């Protein structure tokens, strides 16, 4: 399956310190290459490379996230420029 | 049981079939608390220390709450639709989290593997795209436009058909499935799963149906539904972790699990956590 490059823009109540390590762990579990492009308490942008189905699975996992985080929405941008 | 479970304490739960209450009552438990369901007019539900709980008799079942429900019991308008057969399937005890029982019911992808040649069959294993939303006004989870090929979708179906489904979660341990009605195109058969949480890892499941089917014998309808659920029970009782994870942890939900993900998000939003695992282990 060809690798895709997408940015997940996650919005919600993301201030808990658990979230970014959780994101890194979940991406690694899926075998995705990931990089945090932006992070604050209300928005996190993650750039991901890997098969589209696994990026779908990353989106599903992030919709749940750790218990102390509430993810409101996730937008996906293919081939983010910067 | 702790204050952390208050949002679920204040919900309605099924605790008996109204038509089958023995004269001495039904001794059972709800969220770890012993209760007795007493026949009569009106039906009463009492705790061991003599407290009378709120009671509603609806959809063939006695419903109660350990707390103060802020809402009426959810509505199923089809229950009052003329011509439907209302089928009380009975009770199945399952050693699993009550939330797991609901989540399993929402999982369409398991049909061909668990209910082989009945609700699904290989190679028809693909779940097409469907819509899932948390409806703010009703405060319910809905999955719509679900389509799946089934060799025998209902007792009244004689051959394989592509079945349309809608799933609805109106309460943390109750779920309603609407599916293509083979006997009456344009209408939906209604199949529900009402789950009584005995403890966080044990539940009584009370399936109930409202069908357009004048031909099938009642015992056959009941046996069909019981067979389906007994197939699920062996899966449910072997799931690890036993509690439903709200943090996916080692589980990898995929797009086919969209309804399960929406259900878990809805539980998390409302702090409906009795029977849930909060931190992945």
Interface residues (C-beta under 8 A of the other chain):
Chain A: X22 X26 X29 X30 X53 X56 X57 X60 X61 X63 X64 X65 X66 X67 X70
Chain B: X246 X247 X248 X250 X252 X253 X254 X255 X257 X258 X261 X264 X265 X268 X269 X278 X279 X280
